[in-house]
């Protein structure tokens, strides 16, 4: 998508290395999901006993609660990511027309707390899958750590840029994680 945006809708350019890195990241993430999915993995974590114990019932309820919580985190992250990108797009537009290429300070929503809510939302989306997997998928755990380190680093760099470019930038705004960082 960034390639299409750069070529057809913007005069900005992106280093080819970023495209390659993105391709490798998303392809690898998808393959790690498939590799550790039931039916593809030779490792089975369930026992095939005919007896159901209280521990089995507790385990099923725990799994259900974690799945529902993970789904809720995913939905929240997706909505916040959309809101952040819509806010970025609307900074330069009046109606449907781009009226400026200058940078502005985004406001509203999570922008009141952090400089890069899109990065925070991306972390939440990946974290939601780790919750659903109950942190038992080693490949996904590695992907999650990569995403956290990547998004936090980029967020801190953006936060520093905003503070240098805009003297009136809100002093209480954090970089990526609300109230923390």
Helices and strands as residue ranges (DSSP letters): H 2-4, I 5-9, H 16-35, H 54-90, E 93-94, E 97-98, G 109-112, H 117-132, H 138-165
